[in-house]
Amino acid sequence: MADIIDGRAIARQLDEKTKAEVDALVAAGHPVPGLTVILVGEDPASEVYVRRKIKACEKVGIKSTEHRLAEDTSQEDLLALIDTLNADPEVHGILCQVPLPDHIDTRLVLRSITPEKDVDGFHPVNVGRLSTGTGGIVPCTPLGVMLLLRSVIPDLTGKDVVVIGKSNIVGKPVANLLLDAEATVTVTHIYTHGLPDICRQADVIVAAAGAPELVKGYWVKDDAVIIDVGITRIEGEDGKTKLVGDVAFDECQHAKAITPVPGGVGPMTIACLLANTVQAARALTVGNGDDSSDYADAPDRTMIFQDALA
Ligand SMILES: Nc1nc(=O)c2c([nH]1)NC[C@@H]1CN(c3ccc(C(=O)N[C@@H](CCC(=O)O)C(=O)O)cc3)C=[N+]21
């Protein structure tokens, strides 16, 4: 049987460290780290995630605020709100839940969040810093993927990793982080020819295609490690809905280790959001931005949080 990588447990461990950092900041007379979440419209899945984020903030002592805007909110009003939050000294992290309604230019909105408060790591400045290994805020899900992976394979040097999916939110940043960790990375997607054969060569598969149960058992070599980023609600045989990943979990028990869905990458995404918020708060209040961090120019930014799990 494959080992199940317990994302909830590893997330709790990171949360403890985050809480200790919040306490230390406050004890040193700095403001309570603050996270603001913006949700436009009423997507039920987004509501679930936002509620989880707010609850998680409470647990570690981050002050959270929520802005719920109507579906028909104008782009101008959303940008004005972000301007206000950018200037608010009590707000250290700003997260605007995506997807946004069609009448809003998502790229413009993400660009308008100041990079220092961009705890999603989606601003082009943070994307550029990640891809050049020069600091910045690392996006939450890719960071979570790295921490889960390192809980099984502490040293990724020379490992053959296949990433399935090329999104700006997961596939591309994960590939960059893996390269920084000296892995050999093959980035693929659902149109890649011979995808099963490519996957069968891999020591590690990171499945982030958004295609439910895409990765079959025969795609996976014995003792591979599988990180499943997918999360899709489907109707099960009993008529009830259930969450499935991008990997046919039951067929992959010959793997060395695999993340479950739910309880794998999802909880880590939230724990990393909290960790990013505290990092942003520290940079904004204690130090002069990233340059205050010993890790600012470290080739592998994920180590800053890896230490928390040691
Ligand atoms: N600006 C922005 N930043 C995001 O980080 C962002 C976003 N927009 N839009 C939506 C996606 C999705 N996302 C998840 C967070 C937690 C779980 C999570 O905790 N999942 C639980 C189960 C959740 C459930 O029961 O539905 C688990 O996997 O165990 C999943 C997905 C963050 N996202």
The ligand as an SDF file (V2000), in Angstrom:
LIG
                    3D

 33 36  0  0  0  0  0  0  0  0999 V2000
   -6.8960   34.2470   -5.4390 N   0  0  0  0  0  0  0  0  0  0  0  0
   -7.1070   32.9550   -5.2020 C   0  0  0  0  0  0  0  0  0  0  0  0
   -6.2270   32.2690   -4.4360 N   0  0  0  0  0  0  0  0  0  0  0  0
   -6.4090   30.9400   -4.1830 C   0  0  0  0  0  0  0  0  0  0  0  0
   -5.5940   30.3060   -3.4740 O   0  0  0  0  0  0  0  0  0  0  0  0
   -7.5640   30.2920   -4.7320 C   0  0  0  0  0  0  0  0  0  0  0  0
   -8.4400   31.0570   -5.5110 C   0  0  0  0  0  0  0  0  0  0  0  0
   -8.1810   32.3670   -5.7510 N   0  0  0  0  0  0  0  0  0  0  0  0
   -9.5270   30.4820   -6.0710 N   0  0  0  0  0  0  0  0  0  0  0  0
   -9.8740   29.0950   -5.8210 C   0  0  0  0  0  0  0  0  0  0  0  0
   -8.6450   28.2510   -5.5310 C   0  0  0  0  0  0  0  0  0  0  0  0
   -8.9360   26.9280   -4.8540 C   0  0  0  0  0  0  0  0  0  0  0  0
   -8.3050   26.9950   -3.5450 N   0  0  0  0  0  0  0  0  0  0  0  0
   -8.4360   26.0170   -2.5680 C   0  0  0  0  0  0  0  0  0  0  0  0
   -8.1350   26.2490   -1.2380 C   0  0  0  0  0  0  0  0  0  0  0  0
   -8.3540   25.2840   -0.2750 C   0  0  0  0  0  0  0  0  0  0  0  0
   -8.8760   24.0590   -0.5990 C   0  0  0  0  0  0  0  0  0  0  0  0
   -9.1470   23.0620    0.4590 C   0  0  0  0  0  0  0  0  0  0  0  0
   -8.9510   23.3080    1.6320 O   0  0  0  0  0  0  0  0  0  0  0  0
   -9.6530   21.8760    0.1120 N   0  0  0  0  0  0  0  0  0  0  0  0
  -10.0440   20.8340    1.0390 C   0  0  0  0  0  0  0  0  0  0  0  0
  -11.4800   20.3880    0.7760 C   0  0  0  0  0  0  0  0  0  0  0  0
  -12.4260   21.5010    0.4980 C   0  0  0  0  0  0  0  0  0  0  0  0
  -13.8640   21.0310    0.3260 C   0  0  0  0  0  0  0  0  0  0  0  0
  -14.3250   20.2350    1.1640 O   0  0  0  0  0  0  0  0  0  0  0  0
  -14.5050   21.4500   -0.6550 O   0  0  0  0  0  0  0  0  0  0  0  0
   -9.1340   19.6380    0.8620 C   0  0  0  0  0  0  0  0  0  0  0  0
   -8.6010   19.4480   -0.2480 O   0  0  0  0  0  0  0  0  0  0  0  0
   -8.9980   18.8770    1.7930 O   0  0  0  0  0  0  0  0  0  0  0  0
   -9.1460   23.7900   -1.9160 C   0  0  0  0  0  0  0  0  0  0  0  0
   -8.9200   24.7640   -2.8970 C   0  0  0  0  0  0  0  0  0  0  0  0
   -7.6950   28.2040   -3.4150 C   0  0  0  0  0  0  0  0  0  0  0  0
   -7.8400   28.9530   -4.5200 N   0  0  0  0  0  0  0  0  0  0  0  0
  1  2  1  0
  2  3  2  0
  2  8  1  0
  3  4  1  0
  4  5  2  0
  4  6  1  0
  6  7  2  0
  6 33  1  0
  7  8  1  0
  7  9  1  0
  9 10  1  0
 10 11  1  0
 11 12  1  0
 11 33  1  0
 12 13  1  0
 13 14  1  0
 13 32  1  0
 14 15  1  0
 14 31  2  0
 15 16  2  0
 16 17  1  0
 17 18  1  0
 17 30  2  0
 18 19  2  0
 18 20  1  0
 20 21  1  0
 21 22  1  0
 21 27  1  0
 22 23  1  0
 23 24  1  0
 24 25  2  0
 24 26  1  0
 27 28  2  0
 27 29  1  0
 30 31  1  0
 32 33  2  0
M  CHG  1  33   1
M  END
$$$$
